[in-house]
């Protein structure tokens, strides 16, 4: 297959076969991603703080 045929088939598939989300579906998905990202960031921050405190305690015992 040549490059021209590839782009023609790709365009046809994107226009006729792909189901695009509506604006409200896109907003809901965006909000879900934002909330999930914030929750994961908070969990990682708490784990980092906890690990830091544990390491400080261990180092204080050693030195």
Phi, psi and omega in degrees: 000138179271171185293326180295317178295323178299311180294324179295314179293322178297315179298314180300318180294317180295323183280320190253337187249338183276135176263115182269143180288154176284170182298320181290323175297320179295318178296315179299318178295320179296319178294319178299316178296319179298314180295315180298319179296317179296318179297317179295320179297320179294316179299316180295320179296317179295317178297318179296315179297316179298314179297320179298315179295320178297316180294321176300318179296315181296316179295325179293331176287327184277328185239000000 
